[in-house]
C-alpha cells in the first residue's frame, strides 16, 4: 500500500492542488495529520475534498478553534482573527464535520497518526529530545504528525535520536520513526513549496517531498476576504 501523507493544509486550495498534481497515480490512500482549516481563504473547498477523499483525518488545533471546540486564548492575534473568520465562513455541515474529527493518536494500517505529539495533540515535536520523549508513547514503529509546519523525520533508537535523510529512507526495524510531512498550505521552514510525504508500506520506504506553486491567487483571495494580509505575504517566503 502506498500512502500520500499530508498535514496543515490550512485552507490553501492552490497548494493542495499542486500536491495532488505532483503525486497523481503514486498512492492508494490519503492520510491527513490535521489542520484542514485556519489561515487560508478556502476552508469549505478543502474540507469538502478531505471528506470525499481522505482515508483518515485527525483533528488539529486550528480545526478545533475554527469549530469553536477550543477557545482562542493561546492563539496570537493573527491566528485568532483567521479562526473567527473561518468559523463564520464555514458551512454548518463543515463546522459539524470538524467537530467529529478524532483526536490523535489514531491507529491506521501499520502506523499511527496524530497532529502534535502522541502524548498531547497540541504539543510540538521539533527537537531530538522532544522526539525521544514522544517515541515512548508510540504503539507502532512508524508515526506521522504535523503541527510544526517543519518537514522532517526522526529515527529513534535506544542509543539515541537522529534526523533521517531528506531524500528518503528505508525503515530500520531497530528504530522508531516520527515523520512530519511538512505543511501543504503554510510552510514555516523558509521553503515556500508545499510539503508532503509518500509512505510505501510494502517496500518500507518513506520519502518527504516538496512541490512549487504560485501563491499569488491564494494571496489575492486572502486579501479580498479581509483576512490578515500577513497570511498571504508569508506564503511567498515560507515563514
RAHUZI-V42314 format. One record per residue. RES is the residue in one letter. SS is DSSP state (alpha for helix, beta for strand, coil for the rest). BURIAL is 1 if it has 16 or more other ideal C-beta (glycine too) atoms within 10 Angstrom, else 0. D_FIRST is the distance of its C-alpha to the first C-alpha in Angstrom with 1 decimal. Layout:
res=<RES:RES>
ss=<SS:SS>
burial=<BURIAL:BURIAL>
d_first=<D_FIRST:D_FIRST>
//
This chain:
res=<X:X:X:X:X:X:X:X:X:X:X:X:X:X:X:X:X:X:X:X:X:X:X:X:X:X:X:X:X:X:X:X:X:X:X:X:X:X:X:X:X:X:X:X:X:X:X:X:X:X:X:X:X:X:X:X:X:X:X:X:X:X:X:X:X:X:X:X:X:X:X:X:X:X:X:X:X:X:X:X:X:X:X:X:X:X:X:X:X:X:X:X:X:X:X:X:X:X:X:X:X:X:X:X:X:X:X:X:X:X:X:X:X:X:X:X:X:X:X:X:X:X:X:X:X:X:X:X:X:X:X:X:X:X:X:X:X:X:X:X:X:X:X:X:X:X:X:X:X:X:X:X:X:X:X:X:X:X:X:X:X:X:X:X:X:X:X:X:X:X:X:X:X:X:X:X:X:X:X:X:X:X:X:X:X:X:X:X:X:X:X:X:X:X:X:X:X:X:X:X:X:X:X:X:X:X:X:X:X:X:X:X:X:X:X:X:X:X:X:X:X:X:X:X:X:X:X:X:X:X:X:X:X:X:X:X:X:X:X>
ss=<coil:beta:beta:beta:beta:beta:coil:coil:coil:coil:coil:coil:alpha:alpha:alpha:alpha:alpha:alpha:alpha:alpha:alpha:alpha:coil:coil:coil:coil:coil:coil:beta:beta:beta:beta:coil:coil:coil:coil:coil:coil:coil:coil:coil:coil:alpha:alpha:alpha:alpha:alpha:alpha:alpha:alpha:alpha:alpha:alpha:coil:coil:beta:beta:beta:coil:coil:alpha:alpha:alpha:alpha:alpha:alpha:coil:coil:coil:coil:coil:coil:coil:coil:coil:coil:alpha:alpha:alpha:alpha:alpha:alpha:alpha:alpha:alpha:alpha:alpha:alpha:alpha:coil:coil:alpha:alpha:alpha:alpha:alpha:alpha:alpha:alpha:alpha:coil:beta:coil:coil:coil:beta:beta:beta:coil:coil:beta:beta:beta:coil:coil:coil:beta:coil:coil:beta:coil:coil:coil:coil:coil:coil:coil:alpha:alpha:alpha:alpha:alpha:alpha:alpha:alpha:coil:coil:coil:coil:coil:coil:beta:beta:beta:beta:coil:coil:coil:coil:coil:coil:beta:beta:beta:beta:beta:beta:coil:coil:beta:beta:beta:beta:coil:coil:coil:coil:coil:beta:beta:coil:coil:coil:coil:coil:beta:beta:beta:beta:beta:coil:coil:coil:coil:coil:coil:coil:coil:coil:coil:coil:coil:coil:beta:beta:beta:beta:beta:beta:beta:coil:coil:coil:coil:beta:beta:beta:beta:beta:beta:beta:coil:coil:coil:coil:alpha:alpha:alpha:alpha:alpha:alpha:alpha:alpha:alpha:alpha:coil:coil:coil:coil:alpha:alpha:alpha:alpha:alpha:alpha:alpha:coil:coil:coil>
burial=<0:1:1:1:1:1:1:1:1:1:1:1:1:1:1:1:1:1:1:1:0:1:1:0:0:0:1:0:1:1:1:1:1:1:1:1:1:1:1:1:1:1:1:1:1:1:1:0:1:1:0:0:0:0:0:1:1:1:1:1:1:1:1:1:1:1:1:0:0:1:0:1:0:0:1:0:0:0:1:1:1:1:1:0:1:1:1:0:1:1:0:0:0:1:1:0:1:1:0:0:1:0:0:1:1:1:0:1:1:0:1:1:1:1:1:1:1:1:0:0:1:0:1:0:1:0:0:0:0:1:1:1:1:1:1:0:0:1:0:1:1:1:1:1:1:1:1:1:1:1:1:1:1:1:1:1:0:0:0:0:1:0:0:1:0:0:0:0:1:0:1:0:0:0:1:1:1:1:1:1:1:1:1:1:1:1:1:1:1:0:1:1:1:1:1:1:1:1:1:1:1:0:0:0:0:1:1:1:1:1:1:0:1:0:1:0:0:1:1:0:1:1:0:0:1:0:1:1:0:0:1:1:0:1:1:0:0:1:0>
d_first=<0.0:3.8:6.5:10.1:12.4:16.0:19.2:22.9:23.1:26.6:27.4:27.2:26.2:26.9:24.6:21.7:22.4:22.4:18.9:17.6:19.6:18.4:14.6:15.0:12.5:10.3:7.6:6.3:7.9:10.8:12.1:15.9:18.1:21.2:24.4:23.9:27.7:30.7:32.4:31.3:33.0:30.3:29.1:29.2:27.2:24.4:24.4:24.4:21.4:19.5:20.5:19.4:15.9:14.6:12.5:14.5:17.6:20.0:23.5:25.2:28.9:29.7:28.0:30.3:33.3:32.9:32.8:35.8:34.0:35.1:38.3:38.6:40.9:38.7:37.7:39.7:41.8:39.4:36.4:38.7:40.0:36.6:35.5:38.7:38.3:34.7:35.9:38.5:36.3:33.6:34.0:34.7:31.4:29.4:31.5:30.8:27.1:27.2:29.2:26.6:23.8:22.9:24.2:21.7:20.5:18.0:15.5:12.0:9.3:10.5:12.2:15.2:16.1:19.8:22.1:24.8:24.7:23.7:27.4:28.4:26.4:29.1:29.5:28.5:26.7:28.2:29.9:29.2:31.3:29.5:26.1:27.7:29.0:25.8:23.9:26.4:25.0:21.3:20.0:16.8:16.4:14.5:15.7:15.7:19.0:21.4:25.1:26.6:25.6:25.4:22.3:21.7:20.3:22.1:21.7:23.9:25.6:28.6:30.7:29.7:27.4:26.4:24.7:21.7:22.0:21.6:20.0:16.9:16.6:15.1:15.0:18.2:18.3:21.8:20.8:19.6:18.1:19.0:17.3:19.1:17.6:21.1:22.7:21.9:25.4:27.8:27.1:29.8:29.5:31.8:29.1:29.1:25.9:23.1:20.5:16.7:13.8:10.4:8.2:5.9:5.5:6.3:8.9:9.9:11.0:12.0:14.2:16.6:18.2:21.1:22.4:26.1:27.6:31.1:31.9:35.2:34.4:32.9:36.0:38.3:36.6:36.9:40.6:41.3:39.8:42.1:39.4:40.5:40.7:39.3:35.9:36.0:37.7:35.2:32.4:34.2:34.3:31.2:33.3>
//
